[in-house]
Amino acid sequence: MRFVQIRKTDGERRVGVVKDDRLHLLDEVDSIYDLAQEAVATAKSLTDYATERISNQSLSYDDVYDGDSEWRLLPAIDHPQEPARCLVSGTGLTHLKSAENRQAMHASGAAPTDSMRMYEWGVQGGKPASGKIGISPEWFYKGCGTVLRANGEPLTVPPHAEDGGEESEIAGIYLIDSDGLPRRLGLAIGNEFSDHVVEKKNYLYLAASKLMSCSIGPELVTEASFDCVAGEVRIERAGEVIWKKIIRTGDAAMCHSLANIEHHHFKHAGHRRPGDIHVHFFGADAFSSGEGVTLKQGDVVEVRFEGFGRPLRNPVILDRSPQKTFAALPV
């Protein structure tokens, strides 16, 4: 089943189920977060519980997606009451292209970089047998729920950043239940936007390069296959495609299994706080920045994956206003 979250300008929210070109609205449900909480409480799957709540109201998906409706798409998940209780994070170096991109950034001679070594560790031990624990992958922090953007919303390069570059991925969406156990609600298309110019200066700047807005959606897909997922990323400038790439992700395309990534994220007690939402990016297979493309004001990034609904599209805004200082003031 494929879900979207939508909102009117007056703040009214609804959850819809995608069926062909219609969004079928759910009765008395205004967030996927609340829907998931209720489904867990009644020991039902998200799909089964949502099926019971489908109303006779529907909207044109084309109108909502194209911005021709009073309704606007929201990110595929959020924590509607407390955005700070949504943790946005990711695992890098899961695809060979990501490791090669980092290698090209930081190599000094023929010796492999730490990034390539970490990728090779994943090749050797990132897919353990069922019930076993594999080697830990790279992990990074993006921010809380306030960094999430919806389809059509801009991804902004802030004044302090030197660049903004797309990272076309799939993200896992999770709820921590009342017993402190992670529940995977589904998967969504994602664009894990990063500052590759800063990262290139020194790999120790990786953490800082990730602290930017990102996007997920437009759809949350339950029970999606993650074996081998084909997709495409493209950059549009003034209506013309200036760069595009066929991409692959999923267990068959990665050096870490989904189960291993999830274990090493949720093994930390702080990541198992009941009621929290987690959005975790699984890694990218292609980077326009690695092929010499610099995103400009007004460029549009489009990411699509087979089986994940409509493409995720976001314009890019470069905020080149003077930087402000944020040194703390005494109390």
TORZAKOL-891312 format. One record per residue: x, y negated, z negated of N, C-alpha, C in turn. Coordinates in pm, whole numbers, padded with zeros to 5 digits, always signed. Example, Ala and Ser with C-alpha at 12.3 -4.5 7.8 and 13.67 -1.06 7.14 Angstrom:
! TORZAKOL-891312
+01319+00569-00780+01230+00450-00780+01320+00330-00780 +01285+00225-00708+01367+00106-00714+01290-00003-00787 
This chain:
! TORZAKOL-891312
+00085+00120+00000+00000+00000+00000+00089-00124+00000 +00041-00230+00067+00118-00354+00079+00038-00467+00015 +00102-00536-00080+00038-00643-00157+00099-00777-00123 +00017-00883-00133+00068-01020-00130+00006-01097-00245 +00077-01200-00288+00024-01296-00384+00003-01429-00312 -00111-01493-00337-00141-01619-00270-00193-01720-00372 -00181-01849-00335-00225-01957-00423-00280-02072-00341 -00387-02135-00394-00440-02257-00335-00365-02377-00391 -00385-02491-00327-00320-02614-00375-00371-02654-00513 -00494-02612-00548-00546-02646-00681-00496-02551-00789 -00412-02455-00752-00352-02364-00849-00418-02229-00860 -00535-02210-00800-00601-02079-00805-00515-01975-00736 -00503-01859-00801-00421-01750-00746-00508-01627-00723 -00466-01545-00625-00529-01416-00601-00422-01317-00554 -00457-01190-00563-00374-01083-00507-00453-01019-00394 -00385-00995-00281-00450-00933-00167-00379-00807-00123 -00455-00715-00067-00401-00593-00007-00405-00610+00144 -00294-00582+00211-00283-00599+00356-00345-00479+00427 -00442-00507+00512-00500-00406+00599-00513-00466+00738 -00425-00421+00828-00418-00476+00963-00397-00628+00956 -00491-00706+01009-00473-00851+01012-00556-00922+00905 -00599-00848+00802-00679-00906+00695-00612-00886+00560 -00636-00982+00470-00596-00970+00331-00723-00946+00249 -00735-00827+00193-00852-00791+00113-00822-00824-00033 -00897-00918-00089-00869-00970-00222-00916-00875-00330 -00843-00873-00442-00879-00790-00555-00966-00871-00652 -01060-00802-00715-01148-00867-00812-01072-00895-00942 -01085-01019-00990-01036-01059-01121-00889-01023-01143 -00809-01039-01037-00665-01017-01048-00595-01136-00981 -00514-01209-01056-00447-01324-00997-00296-01309-00988 -00241-01194-01028-00098-01171-01014-00070-01022-01008 +00032-00985-00934+00075-00845-00930+00127-00803-01067 +00185-00898-01141+00232-00868-01276+00118-00817-01364 +00006-00889-01366-00108-00846-01448-00167-00715-01395 -00173-00702-01262-00222-00578-01203-00138-00459-01248 -00006-00475-01247+00083-00367-01287+00069-00334-01435 +00058-00437-01518+00039-00414-01661-00088-00331-01687 -00195-00366-01618-00321-00294-01636-00311-00151-01584 -00241-00133-01471-00227+00001-01415-00148+00091-01510 -00039+00039-01566+00040+00118-01661-00043+00152-01785 -00119+00055-01833-00198+00076-01954-00305+00183-01935 -00352+00200-01812-00455+00300-01784-00398+00428-01724 -00263+00436-01721-00193+00555-01670-00229+00586-01525 -00248+00480-01445-00276+00497-01304-00164+00436-01220 -00151+00485-01099-00053+00424-01009-00102+00287-00967 -00010+00203-00925-00047+00069-00880-00143+00077-00761 -00118+00172-00671-00204+00188-00554-00345+00230-00594 -00355+00330-00681-00488+00379-00722-00565+00272-00798 -00497+00202-00887-00566+00101-00966-00614-00014-00877 -00529-00054-00780-00567-00163-00690-00684-00123-00602 -00687+00002-00560-00797+00049-00475-00931+00032-00544 -00933+00052-00675-01056+00036-00751-01100-00110-00762 -01006-00203-00738-01037-00345-00759-01058-00422-00628 -01056-00356-00515-01073-00426-00388-01216-00479-00377 -01227-00610-00348-01357-00674-00337-01403-00677-00192 -01517-00741-00168-01566-00757-00030-01519-00888+00031 -01428-00959-00038-01372-01083+00015-01244-01053+00091 -01227-01119+00204-01104-01103+00281-01068-01233+00351 -00942-01246+00386-00890-01364+00455-00813-01321+00578 -00799-01411+00673-00715-01386+00789-00568-01392+00747 -00498-01282+00765-00355-01280+00730-00279-01375+00822 -00317-01380+00949-00248-01471+01041-00254-01614+00992 -00371-01658+00948-00386-01797+00903-00299-01825+00780 -00300-01732+00686-00221-01752+00564-00072-01749+00597 -00030-01652+00675+00112-01636+00709+00164-01755+00789 +00080-01807+00879+00124-01917+00966+00107-02054+00901 +00051-02059+00779+00033-02186+00712-00090-02262+00758 -00187-02193+00820-00307-02257+00870-00427-02232+00779 -00403-02209+00652-00508-02180+00555-00487-02266+00432 -00592-02279+00352-00577-02347+00223-00498-02262+00124 -00478-02138+00157-00399-02046+00074-00256-02042+00124 -00161-02031+00030-00019-02020+00063+00038-01895-00003 +00132-01833+00067+00197-01715+00012+00289-01752-00104 +00291-01668-00204+00386-01676-00315+00493-01569-00297 +00602-01573-00375+00695-01460-00372+00621-01330-00401 +00676-01219-00355+00608-01090-00367+00591-01045-00512 +00659-01107-00604+00641-01083-00748+00685-01208-00822 +00626-01230-00938+00674-01332-01030+00620-01298-01168 +00670-01368-01268+00613-01358-01402+00533-01485-01420 +00399-01481-01401+00321-01604-01391+00318-01687-01518 +00334-01623-01635+00330-01698-01760+00468-01752-01800 +00571-01673-01781+00705-01711-01825+00808-01675-01717 +00836-01766-01624+00933-01736-01518+01069-01691-01570 +01108-01737-01688+01238-01699-01743+01244-01551-01779 +01128-01484-01784+01127-01342-01813+01129-01257-01687 +01169-01317-01578+01197-01245-01453+01347-01257-01428 +01419-01146-01431+01564-01145-01408+01591-01110-01263 +01665-01196-01194+01700-01174-01054+01849-01141-01048 +01881-01026-00990+02019-00976-00990+02042-00896-00863 +02160-00836-00852+02188-00757-00733+02310-00671-00747 +02324-00581-00651+02439-00492-00640+02503-00515-00504 +02631-00550-00504+02702-00572-00379+02793-00456-00344 +02857-00467-00227+02953-00367-00180+02890-00229-00167 +02763-00227-00130+02693-00101-00109+02698-00057+00037 +02723-00152+00128+02730-00123+00271+02872-00151+00320 +02917-00075+00419+03053-00093+00470+03075-00235+00519 +02974-00294+00584+02992-00429+00638+03016-00531+00527 +02953-00513+00413+02975-00608+00303+03118-00596+00252 +03167-00472+00244+03306-00453+00199+03404-00510+00301 +03378-00488+00430+03466-00541+00533+03464-00694+00533 +03347-00752+00509+03336-00898+00504+03420-00955+00390 +03411-00891+00273+03493-00935+00158+03641-00911+00186 +03674-00797+00247+03813-00767+00280+03871-00876+00369 +03793-00918+00470+03839-01022+00561+03857-01155+00489 +03775-01181+00387+03785-01305+00311+03915-01313+00232 +03955-01201+00172+04058-01206+00068+04182-01121+00095 +04187-01055+00210+04303-00969+00239+04429-01052+00256 +04540-00999+00207+04672-01061+00229+04768-00949+00265 +04762-00909+00391+04842-00796+00434+04755-00674+00455 +04819-00559+00461+04748-00435+00493+04684-00370+00372 +04723-00412+00252+04672-00346+00131+04523-00375+00114 +04446-00275+00071+04303-00298+00047+04282-00392-00071 +04180-00475-00063+04147-00564-00173+04071-00487-00281 +04052-00553-00397+03971-00491-00502+03830-00462-00452 +03777-00547-00366+03643-00526-00312+03637-00397-00231 +03737-00375-00144+03737-00252-00064+03759-00130-00153 +03841-00145-00256+03860-00033-00348+03728+00003-00416 +03652-00099-00457+03525-00072-00524+03427-00005-00429 +03426-00047-00303+03342+00020-00205+03382+00167-00191 +03511+00194-00183+03558+00332-00171+03521+00415-00294 +03523+00352-00411+03479+00424-00531+03333+00466-00514 +03254+00378-00454+03114+00413-00430+03100+00529-00334 +03182+00530-00228+03180+00641-00132+03209+00772-00202 +03306+00767-00295+03348+00889-00364+03252+00932-00475 +03190+00835-00545+03112+00873-00662+02982+00800-00682 +02930+00738-00576+02808+00658-00590+02679+00734-00568 +02689+00861-00529+02569+00941-00504+02578+01072-00582 +02564+01065-00713+02577+01186-00795+02458+01280-00774 +02478+01404-00816+02367+01501-00811+02255+01455-00903 +02135+01504-00877+02018+01466-00957+02045+01492-01105 +02016+01393-01188+02036+01407-01332+02176+01374-01379 +02267+01346-01285+02404+01310-01319+02424+01160-01304 +02530+01109-01365+02562+00966-01360+02682+00945-01270 +02667+00859-01171+02777+00829-01080+02855+00707-01126 +02949+00666-01043+03033+00551-01077+02950+00423-01070 +02984+00328-01154+02910+00203-01161+02938+00116-01039 +02834+00058-00977+02856-00034-00866+02884-00175-00917 +02916-00264-00825+02926-00406-00858+02787-00458-00899 +02784-00555-00988+02658-00614-01033+02676-00765-01040 +02571-00838-01001+02579-00984-01012+02444-01041-01053 +02449-01160-01109+02331-01231-01159+02297-01344-01063 +02168-01356-01026+02122-01464-00941+02056-01577-01019 +01983-01542-01124+01910-01642-01200+01782-01582-01255 +01696-01666-01306+01564-01620-01352+01463-01643-01241 +01335-01624-01272+01232-01629-01169+01218-01762-01098 +01273-01868-01152+01262-01999-01087+01343-02008-00958 +01434-01912-00933+01514-01916-00809+01442-01849-00693 +01330-01781-00718+01260-01708-00613+01180-01802-00523 +01190-01779-00393+01114-01855-00295+01028-01759-00213 +00916-01810-00164+00823-01730-00085+00853-01743+00063 +00788-01660+00142+00795-01675+00287+00754-01817+00325 +00832-01880+00411+00802-02016+00457+00859-02126+00372 +00898-02096+00248+00958-02197+00161+01106-02212+00193 +01162-02332+00176+01302-02353+00211+01400-02293+00111 +01511-02248+00163+01627-02211+00082+01722-02330+00087 +01753-02384-00030+01826-02511-00037+01972-02489-00074 +02061-02553+00001+02202-02559-00035+02218-02682-00123 +02243-02666-00253+02247-02781-00343+02371-02867-00322 +02372-02989-00376+02485-03081-00351+02622-03024-00389 +02630-02941-00495+02759-02891-00538+02807-02774-00453 +02719-02711-00374+02757-02595-00294+02828-02637-00167 +02916-02552-00119+02990-02581+00004+02927-02514+00126 +02835-02421+00102+02775-02348+00213+02652-02276+00162 +02571-02229+00254+02462-02139+00223+02451-02040+00337 +02453-01912+00303+02448-01810+00407+02351-01699+00369 +02279-01648+00470+02180-01544+00445+02249-01411+00409 +02178-01332+00331+02216-01193+00306+02086-01113+00312 +02070-01039+00420+01943-00973+00452+01938-00836+00385 +01846-00821+00291+01846-00701+00208+01705-00656+00177 +01696-00544+00107+01573-00502+00043+01595-00513-00107 +01492-00559-00178+01500-00575-00322+01401-00481-00390 +01443-00426-00503+01354-00346-00587+01282-00436-00685 +01155-00407-00709+01072-00486-00800+01031-00397-00916 +01060-00440-01039+01042-00354-01156+00969-00427-01268 +00892-00350-01344+00830-00395-01468+00881-00307-01581 +00916-00367-01694+00953-00290-01812+00827-00267-01894 +00792-00140-01915+00666-00112-01982+00677-00129-02133 +00567-00104-02204+00563-00128-02349+00657-00037-02427 +00701+00073-02364+00797+00164-02429+00941+00131-02393 +00962+00023-02317+01096-00015-02278+01151+00066-02161 +01062+00125-02082+01104+00205-01967+01082+00126-01838 +01180+00128-01747+01162+00056-01620+01064+00130-01529 +00972+00056-01470+00877+00109-01373+00899+00039-01240 +00929+00116-01135+00946+00055-01003+00808+00032-00942 +00773-00096-00923+00645-00131-00865+00646-00114-00714 +00761-00136-00654+00773-00124-00509+00899-00193-00461 +00905-00215-00332+01019-00278-00267+00971-00394-00181 +01061-00487-00153+01026-00604-00072+01146-00647+00011 +01118-00707+00126+01225-00771+00203+01282-00885+00122 +01414-00905+00132+01477-01013+00059+01584-01085+00139 +01607-01209+00104+01720-01288+00157+01797-01340+00037 +01907-01274+00006+01989-01307-00112+02092-01412-00071 +02050-01535-00070+02123-01651-00020+02246-01679-00109 +02363-01704-00048+02487-01723-00126+02579-01825-00060 +02675-01874-00138+02775-01970-00091+02902-01894-00054 +02916-01857+00072+03030-01775+00114+03160-01855+00125 +03150-01986+00141+03272-02067+00147+03341-02069+00011 +03263-02089-00095+03320-02085-00230+03374-01946-00261 +03298-01844-00225+03342-01706-00252+03474-01675-00182 +03492-01730-00062+03612-01701+00016+03738-01756-00049 +03725-01863-00128+03843-01923-00191+03911-01825-00286 +03830-01750-00360+03884-01651-00454+03768-01560-00495 +03791-01430-00496+03680-01340-00526+03628-01358-00668 +03705-01425-00755+03655-01452-00889+03545-01560-00889 +03530-01629-00775+03420-01723-00760+03290-01655-00716 +03293-01523-00700+03174-01452-00655+03054-01484-00743 +03074-01479-00876+02961-01502-00968+02897-01638-00943 +02979-01740-00926+02925-01874-00903+02857-01884-00766 +02909-01813-00667+02853-01822-00532+02712-01767-00524 +02674-01684-00620+02543-01619-00618+02433-01705-00682 +02469-01811-00752+02371-01889-00829+02298-01988-00739 +02218-01933-00649+02142-02014-00554+02003-01955-00540 +01914-02030-00478+01780-01979-00454+01786-01860-00358 +01680-01779-00360+01670-01662-00274+01522-01639-00245 +01493-01551-00152+01353-01529-00117+01321-01381-00111 +01194-01349-00142+01144-01212-00130+01003-01215-00075 +00968-01111+00000+00833-01100+00052+00831-01095+00203 +00718-01128+00264+00597-01172+00195+00522-01062+00120 +00560-00934+00144+00480-00823+00092+00559-00738-00008 +00490-00691-00110+00541-00588-00200+00484-00455-00150 +00574-00361-00119+00534-00235-00058+00553-00123-00160 +00446-00053-00192+00455+00059-00285+00482+00187-00207 +00552+00279-00269+00579+00411-00212+00648+00401-00076 +00730+00298-00056+00800+00280+00071+00917+00378+00080 +00942+00428+00200+01058+00514+00221+01185+00431+00214 +01284+00481+00141+01412+00411+00133+01526+00504+00175 +01495+00600+00260+01598+00692+00307+01691+00623+00406 +01636+00578+00516+01713+00502+00616+01619+00402+00679 +01643+00275+00654+01550+00169+00695+01619+00079+00798 +01561+00072+00917+01615-00013+01023+01552-00151+01016 +01630-00251+01057+01578-00387+01055+01656-00478+01148 +01624-00606+01139+01693-00707+01220+01693-00838+01145 +01803-00912+01157+01813-01047+01103+01845-01140+01219 +01783-01258+01218+01811-01355+01324+01813-01496+01267 +01889-01582+01331+01897-01724+01297+01840-01803+01413 +01740-01887+01384+01680-01972+01486+01720-02117+01462 +01755-02185+01569+01791-02327+01560+01718-02403+01671 +01633-02496+01630+01554-02574+01726+01475-02483+01819 +01421-02375+01763+01337-02284+01840+01410-02179+01920 +01543-02182+01919+01623-02084+01994+01696-01991+01898 +01706-01864+01935+01781-01767+01855+01930-01783+01885 +02008-01825+01784+02152-01846+01806+02236-01728+01759 +02175-01639+01679+02248-01520+01631+02147-01418+01583 +02172-01292+01613+02086-01185+01560+02168-01057+01549 +02118-00967+01465+02192-00844+01438+02094-00734+01398 +02113-00616+01452+02042-00498+01404+02106-00454+01274 +02026-00425+01174+02080-00387+01043+02015-00258+00996 +02083-00192+00902+02030-00071+00839+02055-00077+00690 +01964-00021+00615+01985-00007+00472+01916+00121+00427 +01914+00145+00296+01856+00268+00244+01963+00365+00200 +01923+00473+00136+02017+00568+00079+02117+00621+00182 +02071+00648+00305+02160+00705+00406+02263+00605+00455 +02236+00475+00437+02325+00371+00487+02415+00312+00380 +02398+00356+00255+02468+00294+00142+02561+00394+00074 +02660+00341+00005+02752+00428-00066+02705+00458-00208 +02602+00391-00254+02539+00420-00383+02394+00459-00358 +02347+00560-00429+02206+00596-00419+02122+00496-00497 +01994+00490-00461+01902+00403-00533+01897+00441-00680 +01893+00571-00708+01886+00617-00847+02009+00573-00926 +02126+00575-00862+02249+00535-00932+02250+00385-00959 +02204+00307-00862+02196+00161-00881+02101+00130-00996 +01985+00196-00996+01887+00170-01101+01940+00209-01238 +02006+00325-01247+02060+00366-01377+02157+00262-01433 +02249+00217-01349+02353+00127-01400+02299-00014-01427 +02184-00047-01373+02121-00174-01409+02044-00161-01540 +01968-00055-01552+01880-00041-01668+01944+00032-01786 +02069+00074-01775+02136+00135-01890+02160+00031-02000 +02161-00097-01963+02183-00203-02060+02053-00231-02135 +02059-00228-02268+01938-00247-02348+01872-00382-02320 +01953-00483-02292+01898-00615-02264+01817-00620-02136 +01830-00518-02051+01753-00511-01926+01628-00423-01941 +01597-00388-02064+01479-00302-02087+01387-00366-02191 +01367-00495-02182+01280-00565-02275+01136-00556-02227 +01046-00496-02306+00907-00478-02262+00843-00608-02213 +00777-00598-02098+00708-00712-02040+00789-00790-01940 +00919-00762-01928+01003-00834-01832+00984-00781-01690 +01008-00868-01593+01012-00832-01452+01157-00839-01406 +01196-00747-01317+01329-00748-01257+01317-00745-01106 +01394-00831-01040+01411-00829-00895+01558-00801-00869 +01587-00688-00805+01726-00646-00788+01755-00620-00640 +01849-00697-00584+01888-00683-00444+01987-00567-00428 +01971-00491-00317+02049-00368-00298+02168-00382-00203 +02191-00500-00146+02309-00517-00061+02275-00536+00085 +02365-00605+00155+02341-00645+00296+02434-00570+00391 +02386-00558+00515+02458-00485+00619+02517-00578+00725 +02483-00706+00722+02535-00800+00822+02530-00941+00766 +02624-01025+00810+02634-01162+00761+02668-01253+00879 +02584-01351+00907+02618-01445+01014+02745-01522+00980 +02765-01550+00849+02885-01625+00809+03012-01548+00844 +03005-01413+00838+03122-01333+00872+03154-01333+01021 +03062-01384+01102+03084-01393+01246+03096-01538+01291 +03127-01625+01195+03158-01764+01229+03040-01857+01242 +02921-01814+01198+02803-01900+01206+02790-01981+01077 +02773-02111+01091+02746-02199+00977+02603-02248+00987 +02523-02219+00888+02384-02262+00891+02374-02413+00880 +02279-02469+00954+02260-02613+00957+02119-02649+00911 +02101-02778+00884+01971-02828+00841+01862-02786+00940 +01756-02725+00889+01643-02688+00973+01651-02551+01036 +01766-02484+01027+01775-02346+01077+01672-02259+01005 +01623-02158+01072+01528-02065+01012+01590-01925+01014 +01591-01861+00898+01640-01725+00886+01521-01631+00883 +01523-01531+00969+01415-01431+00971+01475-01293+00944 +01415-01221+00851+01457-01086+00816+01338-00993+00829 +01357-00882+00899+01251-00783+00910+01307-00643+00889 +01226-00558+00827+01261-00417+00811+01139-00333+00846 +01161-00224+00918+01052-00137+00958+00984-00078+00834 +00851-00085+00833+00774-00030+00723+00752-00125+00607 +00801-00250+00620+00791-00345+00510+00705-00467+00544 +00619-00451+00643+00525-00558+00674+00584-00669+00757 +00525-00785+00744+00566-00899+00827+00703-00951+00786 +00773-01014+00882+00907-01065+00851+00906-01172+00744 +01018-01184+00676+01042-01292+00579+01114-01404+00653 +01053-01523+00655+01110-01637+00727+01127-01754+00630 +01246-01814+00633+01274-01929+00546+01359-02031+00620 +01316-02158+00620+01403-02263+00671+01514-02294+00571 +01620-02355+00621+01735-02391+00538+01741-02543+00524 +01758-02588+00401+01775-02731+00373+01912-02752+00310 +01988-02846+00364+02117-02883+00306+02100-03014+00231 +02111-03009+00101+02102-03129+00018+02242-03186+00003 +02272-03289+00077+02406-03350+00075+02408-03479-00005 +02313-03496-00095+02312-03615-00180+02429-03610-00277 +02473-03724-00330+02589-03726-00420+02565-03636-00542 +02670-03569-00583+02660-03484-00701+02641-03569-00827 +02564-03515-00918+02549-03576-01051+02634-03499-01150 +02673-03566-01257+02747-03496-01362+02648-03445-01468 +02680-03329-01521+02592-03265-01618+02665-03229-01749 +02764-03309-01784+02830-03287-01912+02728-03306-02024 +02736-03219-02125+02637-03223-02232+02648-03350-02315 +02534-03398-02359+02530-03516-02445+02525-03472-02592 +02584-03550-02681+02577-03515-02823+02436-03536-02878 +02402-03463-02979+02272-03478-03047+02288-03566-03169 
